[in-house]
Amino acid sequence: MEAQNYLKRRLDLATRYSNTLFVISSGTESMRSHSVAYRYKTPSDFLYLTGLNLSHSYLIIAGKDHYILSDAFARTSSVWGEEAMIAANEQHLLGDLKCESLQKLDEILHDKISQFDRLAIPMGRDAHLDQKALSLVSFKRRDRRRLSAVPLALSDSRTLVGSLRLHKDTSEIAHMREASLRSSRVHAEIMKSQLIGKSEIQIANLIESLFLSEDMQWTSYESIVGSGERAVMLHARATQKKISDGELILIDAGAEWNSYCADITRTIPAGKKFSAEQRALYDIVLKAQKAILAAVKTGTTIQALHELGLEELREGLLGLGYDKNELALDLSQLMPHSTSHWIGMDVHDPSAYYDDNGQERRLEEGMCFTVEPGLYFREGFKELAEFEYLGVRIEDDVCVTSTGCEVLTSAPKETDEIEALRAKA
């Protein structure tokens, strides 16, 4: 993307929040040991507004004045690495950004803060910036008492930037489409793999190696693999547990393409086929998901889609013989999470679910989110004891269009499709 596209994003942010001075840190490397750092990943808000992969830096947006503060400008080469340097293929992204050293931070903040009523930073990311912001706001509040009735406020910048990120442009959707395509291929490959006798960790490692083979350098999140009774855990971290024939395996895994995420969940049998109980539960969840996908359109809300999904799950469980009175009590435990969340550069994009008036946000073209109903029969439910320790979740990523939605993800999810692939294991 060209420098003017990032400039437009910054100007849009400055216009939308004209009373706010933004200082966005790119974060620093975290140390794995005394001399070795973890792999650095540029925070999504910094990357969204600059396109620069640059650690130890600050982006300042003060109305129409935009600064990038970094010590990278003093370096022409690096013996040990390029983490704190601007890569040659990113130089053009600097555009209108005024390049200054880190030592200019105090001077610019004190010079600009009087023009604004609020200072916004990504709180908790950079301890040095947190401390500086608190000190500055505290001092300036006292200083403003004689001049303004509005106290200087401190805010987390991520939600404010997230308001821009809610609507994806065509290039962003293209990246998400590619991330979804490649991640879907990985899920299909896993469905063709021999899984019985392998550990959950072995499966997770296989998934992530396949992401790498698809040229995807980052997973969207730690891959979730829960088998057997662990499939009822919403975020089952892979363990050394061995996969047994007859179990269900819940796999929640996705990876990034050009910094945009895919998030896919599939539930598959360890062997070649679903059992009768597994298929019955799976069919209820799949029917609910299809109903939600068909209902996605501009003007509706994520909460309305969630309620629709619950009603579909309710009807399906009643059809299996679940007592109506018991189900009224149990459904929030059988389906304990929301049906959807925003997705983009983060697997949970930091955009609000309510508008500025406190009303549920209406869906608009270009908004992207997940659709992931599930049912989890943990221990203790009186009804349908034969389903105990069965967990099913089916998740796809969608983008709202003028006529409904585009389902970005394409991993197989029909039971016949899955069983045909499992037969190849």
C-alpha positions, 0 to 999 in steps of 0.5 A: 500500500502506498504512503498516501493510503496510510496518510488518509487513515491518519487524517481520518483518525485525526478528523474523527477525534479532533480533540485527541493527541495520539501517541502510539508506541510500536512496542519493544522486543520481549526478552526470552533469556538474558541475551535472546529476544522473542520474535518481534511483531509490530502492533496492529494499530501502529502498522495500520497507521504507518505500514512500518515494521519498526520496534522502539518507535512512536507515532504521534498524530497531532491533527495534521502534524504527524511524527515518527520518532525512532533512533533508526534514522541515525543508523545506516547499517546493523551488524546484528539485525534490522529490528530497529531499522527501517527496511529499504522496501518501507522507506517510501512509507515515510511520506509526510511523516516528520522523522525525529529521534526518540529524545524529541518525545518530551518536547513534542508532547509538551508543545502539542498537548495544549491544543487538545483535550485528550491524550490517547496511548495504547495503555499497558504496551509501553511502561515508559510511555504509560508513566510519561502520559500519566505524569503529563496529564496530571501536570497539565490538568493542574495547569489547565484549571485557570484556562479551561473547564475541561480537564485533560483526559487520558484514553486508550487509543486502541478502541479509537483506532479500532473505530476506523478498522471496523470497515475494511477496504478492498485491499484489506478484504483481499488480504483476509480472503487470501488468509482464509483461503490458505488457512482453509487448505491447512484444515482440509489437509489435517482432515486427510491426516492420520490422527489416531495415536498422535498427541494434540501437540503433534497435531498443533505442530503439524498445523503450524508447519502447514501454515509455514508451507503456505508462506504464512509467517504468523499464526493468528493465535495459538492453535487450539486442539482439544480431543475427546472430553477436552473438546468441551474446553473453549480454548483447549491448549494442545497437550500430550494427550493421545488421540483415541478412535471414536473421539471428536477433535475440535481444531481452532486454527488460523494464520495471517496473510499480509498482517490480516487474520483468518480464524477457523474452527472445525470439529472432526472425528478421530477415525473415519466417521462420526458416531450417531451422537456426534453427527446429531450434535454436529448437524444441530450446530451446522444448521444453526451456523447456516441460518446465521450466515443466511441472515447476515445483512446490512442493518442487522446486529451481531446480537440479533445474529447471536439470538438467532443462533441460540434459537436454532440450537434450542430447536435442535436440542428440543428435537433430540428430546431435551426437556424444555424447562431444563434447556431454558436453564442449560442453554447458556452453559451449553453455548457459553460464548458469543456467536461472533467477534470482529476480525481483521489485523487482530483475531479480535479486532478492537472495535466497539459493538455499540455505537456512540449512542450506546445502541447495538452497532448496525452491520454495514458493508465492509465489516468483517466478523466470525460466525461460530456457534457451538455446543459443549456437553460438559459433566453435570447436565441431566439431559442427553447423558449420551452426549456427555463430553461431546463438544462441537464448534463450527467457525467461519469468517465473513465480510458484509456485502451489499447483498448479504455476506461473503463467506471468506473461509472455505474449509470443508464442514459438511459431514459427508465432505469431512468423512470423505476426507477422513477416509483418505487418512 
